[in-house]
Amino acid sequence: EVQLQASGGGLVQAGGSLTLSCAASGFTFDDYAIGWFRQAPGKEREGISCISTSDGSTGSVDSVKDRFTISSDNAKNTVYLQMNSLKTEDTAVYYCAADFTAPCFSYNGKLYFSPQDYWGQGTLVTVSS
């Protein structure tokens, strides 16, 4: 059974930090690109960052590029999103997703990653002022 288990969300004050984890199982982790998306209340889902677990290449959207860092631990089949200098506008449900063939990169400040294969449940991040 394929699973993507997102965790690590919570309540944090503006300026604080959180680390989200996405634990994967049921597929060959090293063959996939895995990324993080978020959806704030009343807004469309937004792609934030992705990583190709085979070579470690990453992509991030400009709004988080200098504050969020994506990484993977292939031995643990887990992708992390280290979020620093959190802002109230980062409040959202965060999801991780994986795809075998989707490219993962950023260009001109935009993230290009459209996973179709697997999605995890969300984890809520609330940033208070």
C-alpha positions, -999 to +999 in steps of 0.1 A: +000+000+000+014+034-010+014+060+017+027+095+021+024+106+057+029+143+063+035+155+098+051+182+118+025+209+115+014+230+144+010+265+159+040+288+158+045+325+162+056+347+133+093+345+129+095+310+142+104+277+126+088+243+119+100+212+101+075+192+082+082+155+073+068+134+045+073+097+052+069+075+021+062+038+018+049+014-008+070+026-037+106+029-047+115+062-031+147+069-051+128+069-084+104+097-075+102+134-073+085+146-041+072+180-033+053+201-009+021+220-016-001+242+005-036+255+006-047+284+026-084+290+035-102+303+004-072+301-018-060+277-045-035+250-038+001+263-043+032+243-051+061+253-028+090+231-033+101+198-048+131+175-048+142+148-071+153+120-047+175+104-072+199+133-076+189+158-050+180+186-074+154+209-061+130+236-071+112+262-050+088+290-055+102+325-050+080+333-020+096+307+001+130+302-015+150+321+010+131+308+040+122+271+033+146+243+026+136+209+011+157+179+017+155+141+016+168+113+036+167+084+012+176+059+039+145+069+058+123+074+027+115+108+041+114+143+026+116+173+049+106+209+046+125+232+070+105+264+074+122+294+089+111+330+094+075+320+092+049+346+083+012+347+090+006+342+053+023+308+055-007+296+074-022+267+054-026+230+052+006+215+038+005+184+016+033+163+001+030+145-032+051+122-053+054+114-090+076+090-110+079+111-142+069+147-134+098+171-138+108+191-107+124+225-111+119+262-107+122+289-133+116+326-131+104+323-096+078+296-104+078+260-094+072+234-121+060+202-105+027+186-112+025+153-094-002+128-105+008+096-088+005+099-050-008+125-025-006+125+013-030+139+038-023+174+049-008+188+080-019+221+093+005+250+099-008+280+118+014+310+121+002+336+147+011+372+147 
